[in-house]
Each structure stands twice: as C-alpha cells, then as structure tokens.
C-alpha cells in the first residue's frame, strides 16, 4: 500500500504519513521499537511540513515518536522533550481536558516512571485518568490503561497491595468493554501476577501470570516485553512452589 500511495500522491503527502504511522504502530506492538521510531519519524517530517509545527496533528505525531523512543534504553531525556512539546500544542488547541492531552500525559508519565520519578509519574497518570473519566463519563477502557499505569508506579515503589488493587480495577474496567482475549487484558494479568508475586502469594501469582502469558502468546504479534516478564515471573513462582521442572521450562525459554 505504501508503494502505491507514494506513486499516487508523492513521498510527502499526508496519506503517505498516515500509512507510515500505521506501519510504525504495528512495529511498536511487535516490540521492534527502532523500526517503529523510523516509521514514525518519517511520518512526523511529512506532517510537520504539511501542517506546520504547532498543528495538533504534528503534536500527535510527536507523541508517537516519543512512544517508540521511550522503549529504547537510556533515551528518556529525548523522549520527554517530544510529549512535552505535544502537550503544550494539544492544550493550546483543545484546552486542558481532551483525549489528545491525556495521550501526551500518558507518554510523559511513562518517561517519568522509567526515570524512577514516581511522584511525577503518579501526578501525570492521575491527571490522565481524570481527563478520561470526565470525557467518557467514567466508562472507557482508556481509564483502565491509566489505572494500570498507576499500578505500575505502586509496583515500582514496592507497594504491591496498592498495585494489586489498581490492576484489579483496571481488569474490571477492561472486562466491561474488551474481549477476554484482548492484549490489554493479558498485560494487566501479567502485571497483577507480578504484584501478587511481590506479596509471596505464589499460587495466586502463578495463576494470573499464566493466564496473562496464554493470552499474550496467542496474539498475532505478542508484546515481547510482557511475554518475557510473564516467563520470568512463572519461573520464580514455580521455584517458590518447589516445582523445579516447570520453572526450568520457562527459564529455558528466557535464556
């Protein structure tokens, strides 16, 4: 499709940029973050040249580039600069309460979390959740995404019981709107398993981690990071349960 669109519209047309964004999103879901960044940067260049640097579409493209960068180690300063710029543009265009503002806040929160700036990450994710609650009358799976990210903050703090509560609430909200085999449900169950594992409730942790693992490995493009976490946690849970053979299966896959 990209080849055809380039022939029809030329290399610098917004339609080409839209396809590049979609290709980047596919690579992101596959865990191929450098490839995702390459597609998203090319899309950003086209969109910025077409619409100008202060246009909301340019801001959204900046956020997509930042999403790919933040997944690549030690590039957090670079990643933070992009959604900061995007946030200012989106707030200027739409005001402080809008889904595109919430999207930029999410990426800034992830950057803060990776930098271990827990209070900042919590503040950003809370604002994101507040926007989605208001915009969608407290009924949308995006609220679950924000709650899950808040759970990630508590997990990093070692507050495993708080993290568990947030992951369970995220799963409840996902269950209202998403199919049982959805990737987000798989990720949330892996995260829940980690929180329970941190509390040394090994049988419960194994059940959640395994359920999440099974959902994720059935995806067309399994998210490698979360699959790896699930395997790591399953190995740890089986070790604690003295099921060495089962632990060895997952540890072998990790290696």
C-alpha positions as a printed NumPy array, in Angstrom:
array([[  0.   ,   0.   ,   0.   ],
       [  2.784,   2.429,   0.879],
       [  4.417,   1.948,  -2.53 ],
       [  1.096,   2.585,  -4.294],
       [  0.378,   5.691,  -2.219],
       [  3.823,   7.103,  -2.919],
       [  3.173,   6.666,  -6.638],
       [ -0.287,   8.242,  -6.411],
       [  0.428,  11.136,  -4.061],
       [  4.184,  11.548,  -3.897],
       [  6.502,  10.989,  -0.963],
       [  5.382,  13.996,   1.106],
       [  1.601,  13.609,   1.21 ],
       [ -0.463,  13.239,   4.444],
       [ -1.953,   9.991,   3.14 ],
       [  1.559,   8.561,   3.   ],
       [  2.162,   9.835,   6.534],
       [ -0.982,   8.069,   7.791],
       [  0.25 ,   4.778,   6.382],
       [  3.678,   5.306,   7.93 ],
       [  2.018,   5.945,  11.3  ],
       [  0.109,   2.667,  10.984],
       [  3.255,   0.763,   9.991],
       [  5.044,   2.272,  12.965],
       [  2.228,   1.216,  15.271],
       [  2.486,  -2.367,  14.008],
       [  6.23 ,  -2.424,  14.661],
       [  5.652,  -0.962,  18.126],
       [  3.202,  -3.727,  19.015],
       [  5.744,  -6.283,  17.826],
       [  8.33 ,  -4.78 ,  20.177],
       [ 10.501,  -3.556,  17.302],
       [ 10.917,  -0.077,  18.692],
       [ 13.768,   1.15 ,  16.478],
       [ 11.738,   0.237,  13.376],
       [  8.668,   1.905,  14.874],
       [ 10.679,   5.06 ,  15.511],
       [ 11.918,   5.112,  11.925],
       [  8.39 ,   4.987,  10.5  ],
       [  7.027,   7.499,  12.995],
       [  9.858,   9.969,  12.393],
       [  9.266,   9.86 ,   8.655],
       [  5.553,  10.451,   9.261],
       [  6.365,  13.336,  11.607],
       [  8.524,  15.046,   8.996],
       [  5.717,  14.864,   6.428],
       [  3.007,  16.02 ,   8.844],
       [  5.099,  18.89 ,  10.208],
       [  5.967,  20.102,   6.697],
       [  2.314,  19.896,   5.606],
       [  0.55 ,  21.312,   8.684],
       [  3.25 ,  23.317,  10.456],
       [  4.986,  22.797,  13.815],
       [  2.087,  23.976,  16.014],
       [ -0.699,  21.883,  14.495],
       [ -2.447,  19.226,  16.634],
       [ -1.627,  16.538,  14.074],
       [  2.038,  17.438,  14.413],
       [  1.661,  17.139,  18.182],
       [  0.13 ,  13.68 ,  17.831],
       [  2.98 ,  12.616,  15.554],
       [  5.479,  13.852,  18.153],
       [  3.771,  11.684,  20.763],
       [  4.033,   8.619,  18.53 ],
       [  7.773,   9.141,  18.058],
       [  8.166,   9.564,  21.812],
       [  6.325,   6.269,  22.427],
       [  8.903,   4.427,  20.364],
       [ 11.905,   6.222,  21.87 ],
       [ 10.92 ,   5.694,  25.495],
       [ 11.033,   1.932,  24.98 ],
       [ 14.686,   2.176,  23.964],
       [ 17.067,   2.24 ,  26.92 ],
       [ 18.642,   5.449,  28.185],
       [ 16.881,   7.819,  25.776],
       [ 14.468,   9.248,  28.303],
       [ 15.557,  12.883,  28.01 ],
       [ 14.98 ,  12.77 ,  24.268],
       [ 11.63 ,  11.05 ,  24.743],
       [ 10.467,  13.558,  27.365],
       [ 11.089,  16.561,  25.126],
       [  8.65 ,  15.322,  22.483],
       [  5.473,  14.775,  24.526],
       [  6.229,  17.971,  26.453],
       [  6.029,  19.827,  23.152],
       [  2.993,  17.811,  22.15 ],
       [  1.245,  18.557,  25.441],
       [  1.641,  22.309,  25.01 ],
       [  0.285,  22.181,  21.446],
       [ -2.672,  19.966,  22.331],
       [ -3.621,  22.064,  25.349],
       [ -3.43 ,  25.18 ,  23.201],
       [ -5.688,  23.633,  20.571],
       [ -8.184,  21.725,  22.734],
       [ -7.878,  23.011,  26.287],
       [ -6.748,  21.086,  29.361],
       [ -9.386,  18.325,  29.171],
       [ -9.171,  16.353,  25.937],
       [ -8.162,  12.791,  24.932],
       [ -5.152,  14.046,  22.975],
       [ -3.938,  15.887,  26.055],
       [ -4.38 ,  12.668,  28.038],
       [ -2.341,  10.753,  25.44 ],
       [  0.588,  13.161,  25.808],
       [  0.306,  12.929,  29.604],
       [  0.495,   9.152,  29.356],
       [  3.798,   9.26 ,  27.48 ],
       [  5.228,  11.811,  29.927],
       [  4.147,   9.551,  32.768],
       [  5.921,   6.575,  31.227],
       [  9.109,   8.628,  30.849],
       [  8.889,   9.729,  34.493],
       [  8.327,   6.129,  35.573],
       [ 11.374,   4.929,  33.626],
       [ 13.418,   7.683,  35.3  ],
       [ 12.049,   6.471,  38.635],
       [ 10.427,   9.853,  39.285],
       [  7.498,   8.195,  40.997],
       [  5.687,  11.255,  42.332],
       [  5.806,  12.929,  38.915],
       [  4.641,   9.768,  37.167],
       [  1.764,   9.392,  39.614],
       [  0.685,  13.003,  39.097],
       [  0.729,  12.661,  35.306],
       [ -1.175,   9.368,  35.274],
       [ -3.746,  10.7  ,  37.744],
       [ -4.394,  13.684,  35.524],
       [ -4.672,  11.378,  32.521],
       [ -7.252,   9.218,  34.336],
       [ -9.161,  12.326,  35.418],
       [ -9.432,  13.527,  31.828],
       [-10.683,  10.175,  30.565],
       [-13.204,   9.941,  33.404],
       [-14.618,  13.346,  32.5  ],
       [-14.556,  12.958,  28.725],
       [-16.019,   9.437,  28.669],
       [-18.39 ,   9.741,  31.666],
       [-16.202,   7.31 ,  33.619],
       [-16.83 ,   4.499,  31.095],
       [-13.952,   3.651,  28.775],
       [-11.113,   1.165,  28.714],
       [ -8.674,   4.089,  28.488],
       [ -9.425,   4.64 ,  32.182],
       [ -8.21 ,   1.095,  32.742],
       [ -4.968,   1.914,  30.919],
       [ -4.384,   4.84 ,  33.256],
       [ -5.216,   2.785,  36.346],
       [ -2.86 ,   0.057,  35.181],
       [ -0.098,   2.624,  34.758],
       [ -0.773,   3.933,  38.261],
       [ -0.464,   0.35 ,  39.425],
       [  2.924,   0.249,  37.728],
       [  4.021,   3.236,  39.824],
       [  2.988,   1.471,  43.033],
       [  4.703,  -1.702,  41.857],
       [  7.964,   0.172,  41.405],
       [  7.552,   1.675,  44.869],
       [  7.202,  -1.812,  46.289],
       [  3.612,  -1.085,  47.377],
       [  2.386,  -4.403,  45.993],
       [ -1.027,  -4.424,  47.688],
       [ -1.861,  -0.985,  46.255],
       [ -0.612,  -2.112,  42.859],
       [ -2.763,  -5.23 ,  43.063],
       [ -5.873,  -3.175,  43.803],
       [ -5.23 ,  -0.873,  40.836],
       [ -4.571,  -3.759,  38.437],
       [ -7.782,  -5.472,  39.553],
       [ -9.752,  -2.277,  38.961],
       [ -8.143,  -1.932,  35.519],
       [ -9.152,  -5.517,  34.703],
       [-12.71 ,  -4.852,  35.883],
       [-12.96 ,  -1.903,  33.52 ],
       [-11.39 ,  -3.847,  30.651],
       [-13.929,  -6.602,  31.239],
       [-16.761,  -4.146,  30.623],
       [-15.572,  -3.201,  27.135],
       [-12.892,  -5.602,  25.824],
       [-12.979,  -9.234,  24.725],
       [-11.437, -11.734,  27.195],
       [ -8.515, -12.407,  24.881],
       [ -7.576,  -8.771,  24.332],
       [ -3.884,  -7.914,  24.627],
       [ -4.526,  -5.25 ,  27.282],
       [ -6.187,  -7.855,  29.49 ],
       [ -3.185, -10.132,  29.021],
       [ -0.775,  -7.372,  30.029],
       [ -2.88 ,  -6.408,  33.058],
       [ -2.985, -10.015,  34.256],
       [  0.791, -10.287,  33.929],
       [  1.121,  -7.068,  35.932],
       [ -1.318,  -8.386,  38.524],
       [  0.676, -11.598,  38.763],
       [  3.816,  -9.545,  39.454],
       [  2.094,  -7.605,  42.228],
       [  0.853, -10.816,  43.864],
       [  4.269, -12.439,  43.468],
       [  5.757,  -9.49 ,  45.34 ],
       [  3.446, -10.421,  48.233],
       [  4.671, -14.049,  48.111],
       [  1.254, -15.484,  47.302],
       [  2.813, -17.835,  44.821],
       [ -0.15 , -19.96 ,  43.756],
       [ -2.288, -16.904,  43.012],
       [  0.634, -15.258,  41.235],
       [  1.185, -18.334,  39.081],
       [ -2.482, -18.393,  38.062],
       [ -2.504, -14.741,  36.966],
       [  0.892, -14.825,  35.269],
       [ -0.019, -17.994,  33.375],
       [ -3.394, -16.603,  32.301],
       [ -1.716, -13.417,  31.045],
       [  1.013, -15.385,  29.317],
       [ -1.513, -17.562,  27.493],
       [ -3.45 , -14.518,  26.295],
       [ -0.333, -12.72 ,  25.072],
       [  1.236, -15.672,  23.268],
       [ -1.98 , -16.1  ,  21.258],
       [ -1.718, -12.557,  19.856],
       [ -0.735, -12.13 ,  16.229],
       [  2.197, -10.024,  17.374],
       [  2.868, -10.847,  21.035],
       [  4.392,  -7.942,  23.013],
       [  7.849,  -9.325,  23.725],
       [  8.467,  -7.309,  26.875],
       [  5.369,  -8.55 ,  28.681],
       [  5.788, -12.114,  27.476],
       [  9.325, -12.052,  28.901],
       [  8.049, -10.685,  32.225],
       [  5.43 , -13.44 ,  32.403],
       [  8.039, -16.14 ,  31.796],
       [ 10.332, -14.641,  34.419],
       [  7.525, -14.496,  36.98 ],
       [  6.317, -18.007,  36.229],
       [  9.82 , -19.352,  36.741],
       [ 10.028, -17.521,  40.074],
       [  6.599, -18.73 ,  41.209],
       [  7.312, -22.344,  40.304],
       [ 10.663, -22.172,  42.082],
       [  8.89 , -20.949,  45.223],
       [  6.309, -23.723,  44.863],
       [  9.12 , -26.313,  44.561],
       [  8.033, -27.181,  41.024],
       [ 11.533, -27.092,  39.604],
       [ 10.73 , -28.854,  36.347],
       [  8.036, -26.331,  35.449],
       [ 10.287, -23.453,  36.474],
       [ 13.021, -24.831,  34.24 ],
       [ 10.694, -24.793,  31.215],
       [ 10.12 , -21.042,  31.477],
       [ 13.69 , -20.283,  32.5  ],
       [ 14.96 , -22.15 ,  29.434],
       [ 12.727, -20.056,  27.181],
       [ 14.037, -16.861,  28.829],
       [ 17.639, -17.873,  28.159]])
